[in-house]
Amino acid sequence: MLEHWTQGGDIARFIDHTLLKAGATEAEIGQLCEEARQHGFYSVCVNGGWVDFCREQLAGSSVKIAAVAGFPLGANASRVKALEAAAAVHDGAAEIDMVLPVGLVLQGRFGAVSQDVSAVVKAVEGSAIVKVILETALLDDRQIAEACRVSEAAGAHYVKTSTGFGPGGATEAHVRLMRASVSKGIGVKASGGIRDTETAIRMLEAGANRLGTSAGVAITSGAGGGSIPAGSKAEGQQGSSPY
């Protein structure tokens, strides 16, 4: 429970402050960047068309820019995802959150899944880290575990639960399963439905290294003060790439 926690760190450093809705305006993206500066969030996560604008808005700050690729369905041709990722990195993105081809996972075609992830990794190799979004609400535990292993083998740096546009968001059970399915050098990002401090802390305790949320301001100013408990699993983690 939150009342048992003591001051030990700042949740803000784990947060990718996110705005991916189709109707996002320049004013809203500008506000996203300003909130990220003020609260010390790790990054902003936006659609690729906003990356250059975010780079201008965040100049001189430590806030990174993450852009999505193949979002939100993952059904794009791999070469399109790769081009999208490369364009975002050219414009200033340091991280790419790509959606894997969920339908291929459901079919058990993990060789093709590997090729898809690898295409994006190679397109930005040495310039950005790649997070692979599984859309876990559509998968069973076996498929989640195998998708994690395949993503790591293909060179991904993180595995991520959800787009936030699917049938469900992050769960503690899925975060634990994903953490157990990759090596210690691979990060796990919990995303989708994380809207308060208590939920954020539970995801970190389950093994997440990063949180994707549009509710970062509420989380860091909510119950528990947005703090990490001394001696907890999350304390000592860094809200960054393990690379």
C-alpha positions in Angstrom: 0.0 0.0 0.0 1.1 3.6 -0.7 1.1 4.5 3.0 3.9 2.1 3.7 6.2 3.7 1.2 8.9 6.2 2.0 10.7 8.9 0.0 13.3 7.1 -2.1 13.2 8.5 -5.7 11.2 10.2 -8.3 8.7 8.4 -10.6 9.1 11.1 -13.2 12.4 9.7 -14.4 10.5 6.5 -15.5 7.8 8.3 -17.5 7.4 8.7 -21.3 4.9 11.5 -21.3 2.6 10.5 -24.1 0.3 12.2 -26.6 -0.6 10.0 -29.6 -4.3 10.9 -30.3 -5.1 11.7 -33.9 -6.5 15.1 -33.0 -3.5 16.4 -31.2 -2.8 20.1 -31.9 0.4 22.1 -31.9 -0.7 23.8 -28.7 -1.3 20.4 -27.0 2.1 19.0 -28.1 3.7 22.2 -26.9 2.1 21.8 -23.6 3.3 18.1 -23.5 6.9 19.3 -23.9 6.5 22.0 -21.3 5.1 19.6 -18.8 8.0 17.2 -19.5 10.5 19.9 -18.8 8.8 21.1 -15.6 8.3 17.6 -14.2 11.6 16.0 -15.4 10.0 13.2 -17.4 12.3 10.9 -19.2 10.8 11.6 -22.6 7.9 12.7 -24.6 6.3 10.1 -26.9 4.6 11.4 -30.0 3.7 10.5 -33.6 6.5 11.0 -36.1 5.1 14.2 -37.6 5.6 16.0 -34.3 9.3 15.0 -33.7 10.9 18.1 -35.3 8.5 20.4 -33.4 9.3 18.6 -30.1 13.0 18.9 -30.9 12.6 22.7 -31.1 10.5 22.9 -28.0 12.8 20.7 -25.9 16.1 22.3 -27.0 18.5 22.7 -24.1 16.6 20.2 -21.9 17.4 16.6 -21.0 14.0 15.3 -22.1 14.3 12.8 -24.9 11.9 12.3 -27.8 10.3 8.9 -28.6 8.4 8.4 -31.8 6.1 5.6 -32.8 6.3 3.4 -35.9 3.7 1.1 -37.4 1.3 2.6 -34.9 -1.2 1.6 -33.7 -1.9 -1.6 -35.6 1.5 -3.0 -36.5 0.2 -4.1 -39.9 2.4 -1.9 -42.0 5.0 -3.4 -44.4 8.3 -3.8 -42.6 10.0 -1.5 -45.0 7.5 1.2 -44.2 8.1 0.9 -40.5 11.8 1.0 -41.1 11.5 4.2 -43.2 9.1 5.8 -40.6 11.6 5.0 -37.8 14.6 6.4 -39.8 12.7 9.6 -40.6 11.8 10.1 -37.0 15.4 9.6 -35.9 16.6 12.1 -38.6 14.2 14.6 -37.2 15.4 14.2 -33.6 13.9 11.0 -32.0 16.2 9.1 -29.7 13.8 6.2 -29.3 11.4 4.3 -31.5 8.3 2.5 -30.1 7.3 0.1 -32.9 4.2 -2.1 -33.0 5.1 -5.7 -34.1 2.8 -7.5 -36.5 0.3 -8.8 -34.0 -1.5 -11.0 -36.6 1.7 -12.9 -37.4 2.2 -13.6 -33.6 -1.3 -15.0 -33.5 -0.4 -17.3 -36.4 2.8 -18.4 -34.8 4.9 -16.9 -37.6 7.7 -15.8 -35.4 10.3 -15.9 -38.1 8.4 -13.1 -39.9 8.0 -11.3 -36.6 11.7 -11.4 -36.1 12.3 -10.0 -39.6 9.9 -7.1 -39.0 11.6 -6.1 -35.7 15.0 -6.5 -37.2 14.2 -4.2 -40.1 13.4 -1.4 -37.7 16.4 -2.1 -35.5 18.8 -2.0 -38.4 17.2 1.2 -39.8 18.1 3.1 -36.6 21.1 1.1 -35.4 23.5 3.2 -33.4 21.2 6.2 -33.4 18.1 5.2 -31.3 16.8 2.4 -29.1 13.8 0.4 -30.2 10.9 -0.6 -28.0 8.6 -3.4 -29.4 4.9 -3.0 -28.6 3.2 -6.4 -28.2 -0.4 -5.4 -27.6 -0.6 -8.0 -24.8 -4.4 -7.9 -24.5 -4.6 -9.7 -27.8 -2.1 -12.5 -26.9 -2.0 -15.4 -24.5 0.9 -16.0 -22.1 2.8 -18.3 -24.5 2.6 -15.8 -27.3 3.7 -12.9 -25.1 6.7 -14.8 -23.8 7.8 -15.9 -27.3 7.2 -12.4 -28.8 9.5 -11.1 -26.1 12.2 -13.6 -26.8 12.0 -13.0 -30.5 12.1 -9.3 -30.1 15.2 -9.5 -28.0 16.9 -11.8 -30.4 16.1 -9.4 -33.2 18.0 -6.6 -31.4 15.2 -4.7 -29.6 16.2 -2.8 -26.5 12.7 -2.9 -24.8 9.5 -4.8 -24.9 6.3 -2.9 -24.3 2.9 -4.0 -23.3 0.3 -1.9 -25.2 -0.4 0.9 -27.6 -3.2 2.3 -25.5 -5.5 1.9 -28.5 -6.1 -1.8 -28.2 -8.6 -3.8 -26.1 -6.7 -3.5 -22.9 -3.6 -1.9 -21.3 -0.8 -3.0 -19.0 -1.3 -5.5 -16.3 1.0 -6.5 -13.5 0.8 -10.1 -14.6 1.9 -9.3 -18.1 4.7 -7.0 -16.9 6.0 -9.8 -14.7 5.8 -12.3 -17.6 7.6 -10.0 -19.9 10.3 -9.3 -17.4 10.8 -13.1 -16.9 10.9 -13.6 -20.7 13.9 -11.4 -21.5 17.4 -10.9 -20.2 18.4 -8.3 -17.6 19.8 -6.1 -20.3 16.4 -5.6 -22.0 13.9 -3.1 -20.6 10.2 -3.6 -20.1 7.8 -0.7 -20.7 4.3 -0.7 -19.2 1.9 1.3 -21.1 -1.9 1.7 -21.3 -4.3 2.5 -18.4 -1.6 3.9 -16.1 -3.4 6.9 -14.7 -2.5 7.2 -11.0 0.5 6.9 -8.7 -0.5 3.6 -7.2 -0.9 1.9 -10.5 2.5 3.4 -11.7 4.2 2.1 -8.6 2.7 -1.4 -9.0 4.0 -1.6 -12.6 7.5 -0.6 -11.5 7.4 -3.2 -8.7 6.3 -5.8 -11.2 9.4 -5.2 -13.2 8.8 -2.3 -15.5 11.8 0.0 -16.3 9.7 2.6 -18.1 6.0 3.8 -18.0 4.1 5.1 -21.0 1.3 7.4 -19.9 -0.6 10.6 -20.7 -1.3 11.1 -17.0 2.3 11.8 -15.9 1.4 15.1 -14.3 -1.3 13.5 -12.2 0.9 10.5 -11.3 3.8 12.7 -10.1 1.5 15.0 -8.1 -0.8 12.3 -6.8 -1.0 10.1 -3.7 2.4 9.0 -2.5 4.0 12.1 -4.0 5.3 10.2 -7.0 8.0 8.6 -4.9 9.8 5.3 -5.2 10.0 3.3 -1.9 13.4 2.9 -0.3 14.7 -0.6 -0.8 12.1 -1.5 -3.4 12.8 -3.2 -6.7 12.3 0.1 -8.6 14.8 2.1 -6.4 18.1 2.2 -8.1 16.7 1.5 -11.6 17.1 4.2 -14.1 14.3 5.4 -16.4 16.5 4.9 -19.4 17.7 2.4 -21.9 19.8 -0.4 -20.5 22.2 0.4 -23.3 
